[in-house]
Amino acid sequence: MIHPEKLLAEALPVVEQTLHWRDCALYALGLGVGLDPLDDGDLRYLDETRLRVQPTMANVMGYPGFWMRDPRYGIDATKTVHGEHALRLHRPLPSSGTVRGTSRITALVDKGAGKGALVYVERDIVDTASNELLATVKQTVFCRADGGFGGNAKATPAHAVPERDPDATITLPTSPQAALIYRLSGDFNPLHSDPATARAAGFERPILHGLATFGVVGHGLVKHLCGGVPEMLQAMGGRFSAPVFPGESLQLDLWREGPGRASFRARVPTRGAVVMNNGFVEFQA
């Protein structure tokens, strides 16, 4: 069970990471960038002579790994689910150099005994050379086995997506190898690569990382709301609601909500599954 005072007092890993342009290209390939090798907009994320960095790559910068597995945190790591995720960019991300990720637990919410708990985590990513803040990553983890510790904190309400028909709908493909490529950016959970592990978890085959789905959606948002200019994306976030299988195509529904703001929902229409919901995005108008 979670002991709130102890958990909030625990330090999370601080990670320094040195980046090379190949890391940026590999991350982009994991999102399916380059599936059309003649798409010049995609090639800009893969060609080192004119490289641009996917804004959602902040998710794998200074990444502390699956820290909840350490027993000193008092969390049953086998029953955790990545529930919500958000990202805010403060500066364009570098394609090389060293960054530092400093993570911290910002809040705990007890949903009750037998109902689980929410752990809110933030990570600041800093360029170590300039000490400038590059991005802030926010994650909500649903700990299914850890409720009942008490407390009055309330869950942060999800962003409400409009009930009207979307203003635009975009198809975003993924590749059958997507999870095998994405894992090379630092998330080696066998759920995404080993068929036996996936079957034991109740899936017919390995599933795509949630943050890979987040990145695929981010790439689509940059293309269709930011004119293909990654530096125009300022923030995005949403709630994970179902897994994606590598090779499936996502349908991204968009609602414009004023200058520089939109809502989104991502679906896999062949299965009738909503895979990311309550999405918001902010961008330079």
C-alpha positions as CSV (number, residue, x, y, z in Angstrom):
1,M,0.0,0.0,0.0
2,I,1.1,3.6,-0.6
3,H,2.3,5.5,2.4
4,P,1.7,9.1,1.2
5,E,4.1,11.0,3.4
6,K,6.9,8.6,2.7
7,L,6.2,8.4,-1.1
8,L,6.0,12.2,-1.5
9,A,9.3,12.5,0.4
10,E,11.1,10.0,-1.9
11,A,13.5,11.4,-4.5
12,L,12.9,10.1,-8.1
13,P,15.9,9.4,-10.4
14,V,17.6,12.4,-12.0
15,V,18.8,11.4,-15.5
16,E,21.3,13.0,-17.7
17,Q,21.2,12.0,-21.4
18,T,23.5,12.9,-24.2
19,L,21.7,13.1,-27.6
20,H,22.9,12.5,-31.1
21,W,21.0,13.2,-34.3
22,R,20.6,9.4,-34.7
23,D,18.5,9.3,-31.5
24,C,16.1,11.9,-33.0
25,A,15.8,10.0,-36.3
26,L,15.3,6.7,-34.5
27,Y,12.5,8.2,-32.4
28,A,10.8,9.6,-35.5
29,L,11.0,6.2,-37.2
30,G,9.3,4.7,-34.2
31,L,6.3,6.9,-34.8
32,G,6.0,5.8,-38.5
33,V,7.7,8.9,-39.9
34,G,9.0,8.0,-43.3
35,L,6.4,5.4,-44.2
36,D,6.1,7.4,-47.3
37,P,9.8,7.8,-48.2
38,L,8.9,10.6,-50.7
39,D,7.2,12.8,-48.1
40,D,9.6,15.7,-47.8
41,G,8.0,16.9,-44.6
42,D,8.7,13.5,-43.0
43,L,12.3,13.4,-44.4
44,R,13.1,16.5,-42.4
45,Y,13.0,14.4,-39.2
46,L,15.3,11.8,-40.7
47,D,17.9,13.7,-42.7
48,E,20.8,14.8,-40.6
49,T,21.7,17.6,-43.0
50,R,18.4,19.5,-42.2
51,L,17.2,17.7,-39.1
52,R,14.1,18.8,-37.1
53,V,13.1,17.2,-33.8
54,Q,9.7,15.8,-33.1
55,P,8.3,17.9,-30.2
56,T,7.0,14.7,-28.5
57,M,10.6,13.4,-28.2
58,A,10.6,15.2,-24.9
59,N,8.8,12.2,-23.6
60,V,11.9,10.1,-23.9
61,M,14.5,12.7,-22.8
62,G,15.9,12.3,-19.3
63,Y,13.4,9.4,-18.9
64,P,13.8,7.8,-15.4
65,G,12.6,4.4,-16.5
66,F,10.1,2.3,-14.7
67,W,11.0,3.7,-11.2
68,M,7.8,2.3,-9.6
69,R,9.3,-1.1,-9.8
70,D,11.6,-0.2,-6.9
71,P,10.0,-1.6,-3.7
72,R,11.0,1.5,-1.6
73,Y,8.2,3.4,-3.3
74,G,5.5,1.0,-1.9
75,I,3.6,0.7,-5.2
76,D,2.4,-2.6,-6.7
77,A,4.1,-1.9,-10.1
78,T,2.5,-5.0,-11.7
79,K,-0.9,-3.3,-11.5
80,T,-0.1,0.2,-12.8
81,V,-1.5,1.8,-15.9
82,H,-0.4,5.0,-17.7
83,G,-3.7,6.9,-17.5
84,E,-3.0,10.4,-18.7
85,H,-0.1,12.3,-20.3
86,A,0.6,15.9,-21.2
87,L,3.6,17.8,-22.5
88,R,4.5,21.5,-22.6
89,L,7.3,22.8,-24.8
90,H,9.2,25.9,-23.5
91,R,11.9,25.9,-26.2
92,P,12.6,24.0,-29.4
93,L,14.2,20.6,-28.6
94,P,17.9,20.1,-29.5
95,S,19.0,17.4,-31.9
96,S,22.3,17.0,-30.0
97,G,23.8,17.8,-26.7
98,T,23.1,16.8,-23.1
99,V,19.8,17.2,-21.3
100,R,18.8,16.5,-17.7
101,G,15.4,15.2,-16.6
102,T,14.3,15.8,-13.0
103,S,11.2,14.0,-11.9
104,R,9.0,14.5,-8.9
105,I,5.7,13.3,-7.5
106,T,3.3,16.3,-7.3
107,A,0.1,14.8,-5.9
108,L,-1.6,11.6,-4.8
109,V,-5.3,10.8,-5.0
110,D,-6.9,7.9,-3.1
111,K,-9.9,6.5,-5.0
112,G,-10.7,4.2,-2.1
113,A,-9.9,0.7,-0.9
114,G,-10.2,-1.7,-3.8
115,K,-10.5,1.3,-6.3
116,G,-6.9,2.2,-6.7
117,A,-5.0,5.5,-6.5
118,L,-3.6,8.1,-8.8
119,V,0.0,9.3,-8.8
120,Y,0.8,12.5,-10.5
121,V,4.3,12.9,-11.7
122,E,6.1,15.8,-13.5
123,R,9.5,15.9,-15.2
124,D,11.4,19.1,-16.1
125,I,13.9,18.7,-19.0
126,V,16.8,21.1,-19.0
127,D,19.6,21.8,-21.4
128,T,22.6,21.2,-19.3
129,A,24.8,23.6,-21.3
130,S,22.5,26.6,-21.0
131,N,20.5,25.5,-18.0
132,E,17.4,26.5,-20.0
133,L,14.1,24.7,-19.4
134,L,13.1,22.8,-22.6
135,A,9.9,21.0,-21.7
136,T,7.7,19.8,-18.8
137,V,6.2,16.3,-19.0
138,K,3.2,15.4,-16.8
139,Q,2.0,11.8,-16.2
140,T,-0.9,10.4,-14.3
141,V,-0.4,6.8,-13.2
142,F,-3.4,4.7,-12.1
143,C,-2.2,2.3,-9.4
144,R,-5.0,-0.3,-9.4
145,A,-3.9,-2.1,-6.2
146,D,-2.9,0.8,-4.0
147,G,-6.1,2.6,-2.8
148,G,-7.2,3.0,0.7
149,F,-4.4,5.2,2.2
150,G,-6.7,8.2,2.9
151,G,-6.5,11.8,1.9
152,N,-8.8,14.5,0.5
153,A,-7.0,15.3,-2.8
154,K,-9.3,15.2,-5.9
155,A,-8.4,14.0,-9.3
156,T,-7.8,16.6,-12.0
157,P,-10.8,16.7,-14.3
158,A,-10.2,15.5,-17.9
159,H,-10.3,18.0,-20.8
160,A,-13.8,17.9,-22.3
161,V,-14.0,17.2,-26.0
162,P,-16.9,18.9,-27.9
163,E,-20.0,16.8,-28.5
164,R,-20.5,18.2,-32.1
165,D,-19.1,16.6,-35.2
166,P,-15.3,17.1,-35.6
167,D,-14.1,19.9,-37.9
168,A,-11.6,17.6,-39.5
169,T,-10.7,13.9,-39.5
170,I,-7.2,12.6,-40.4
171,T,-5.9,9.1,-40.9
172,L,-2.5,8.3,-39.3
173,P,-0.9,5.0,-40.2
174,T,1.5,3.0,-38.0
175,S,3.8,0.2,-39.1
176,P,3.8,-3.4,-38.0
177,Q,7.3,-2.8,-36.7
178,A,6.4,0.3,-34.8
179,A,6.7,-1.1,-31.2
180,L,10.0,-2.9,-32.0
181,I,11.5,0.4,-33.3
182,Y,10.0,2.7,-30.6
183,R,11.3,0.5,-27.7
184,L,14.9,1.4,-28.9
185,S,14.2,4.9,-27.6
186,G,14.2,3.6,-24.0
187,D,11.0,1.7,-23.1
188,F,11.9,-2.0,-23.1
189,N,8.7,-3.4,-21.5
190,P,8.3,-6.9,-23.1
191,L,4.6,-6.2,-23.4
192,H,5.5,-4.4,-26.6
193,S,7.9,-6.9,-28.1
194,D,7.4,-10.4,-26.7
195,P,4.2,-12.3,-27.9
196,A,4.2,-14.6,-24.9
197,T,4.3,-11.7,-22.4
198,A,1.5,-10.0,-24.4
199,R,-0.7,-13.1,-24.3
200,A,-0.1,-13.5,-20.6
201,A,-1.4,-9.9,-20.2
202,G,-4.5,-10.7,-22.1
203,F,-3.6,-9.3,-25.6
204,E,-3.5,-11.3,-28.8
205,R,-0.1,-9.9,-29.7
206,P,2.3,-7.1,-28.5
207,I,0.7,-3.7,-28.2
208,L,2.1,-0.3,-29.2
209,H,3.5,1.8,-26.3
210,G,1.1,4.4,-25.2
211,L,3.6,7.2,-25.7
212,A,4.2,5.9,-29.2
213,T,0.5,6.5,-29.8
214,F,0.9,9.9,-28.2
215,G,3.8,10.6,-30.6
216,V,1.9,9.5,-33.7
217,V,-0.9,11.8,-32.7
218,G,1.6,14.6,-32.1
219,H,3.1,14.2,-35.5
220,G,-0.4,14.4,-37.0
221,L,-1.2,17.5,-35.0
222,V,2.0,19.2,-36.2
223,K,1.2,18.3,-39.8
224,H,-2.4,19.5,-39.8
225,L,-2.4,22.3,-37.3
226,C,1.1,23.7,-37.4
227,G,1.8,23.5,-41.1
228,G,4.5,20.9,-40.5
229,V,6.5,23.2,-38.3
230,P,7.3,21.3,-35.1
231,E,8.4,24.4,-33.2
232,M,4.8,25.7,-33.4
233,L,3.5,23.0,-31.1
234,Q,3.3,24.4,-27.6
235,A,1.4,21.8,-25.5
236,M,-0.7,18.7,-25.9
237,G,-2.2,16.0,-23.7
238,G,-4.9,13.5,-23.3
239,R,-6.1,10.3,-21.7
240,F,-5.2,6.8,-22.8
241,S,-8.3,4.7,-23.2
242,A,-7.4,1.6,-25.2
243,P,-4.3,0.0,-26.7
244,V,-3.1,0.2,-30.4
245,F,-1.7,-2.8,-32.2
246,P,1.3,-2.0,-34.4
247,G,0.2,-1.7,-38.1
248,E,-3.2,-0.3,-37.3
249,S,-4.3,3.1,-38.7
250,L,-5.6,5.8,-36.3
251,Q,-8.4,8.2,-37.1
252,L,-7.7,11.5,-35.5
253,D,-10.8,13.7,-35.0
254,L,-10.1,17.5,-34.5
255,W,-12.2,20.3,-33.1
256,R,-10.9,23.8,-33.5
257,E,-11.7,25.9,-30.4
258,G,-10.3,29.3,-31.1
259,P,-6.9,30.7,-32.2
260,G,-4.1,28.3,-31.3
261,R,-6.4,25.8,-29.5
262,A,-8.0,22.5,-30.5
263,S,-9.4,19.3,-29.0
264,F,-8.8,15.8,-30.4
265,R,-9.8,12.2,-30.1
266,A,-8.0,9.2,-31.7
267,R,-9.7,6.0,-32.7
268,V,-9.0,2.7,-34.4
269,P,-12.1,2.5,-36.6
270,T,-11.6,-1.1,-37.7
271,R,-12.1,-2.1,-34.0
272,G,-14.4,0.7,-33.0
273,A,-11.9,1.6,-30.3
274,V,-11.2,5.0,-28.9
275,V,-7.5,4.8,-28.0
276,M,-6.9,8.4,-26.8
277,N,-9.6,10.7,-25.5
278,N,-10.0,14.1,-23.9
279,G,-7.2,15.5,-26.0
280,F,-6.1,19.1,-26.1
281,V,-3.5,20.9,-28.1
282,E,-2.1,24.4,-28.0
283,F,-0.1,25.8,-30.9
284,Q,1.1,29.1,-32.4
285,A,-1.8,30.5,-34.4
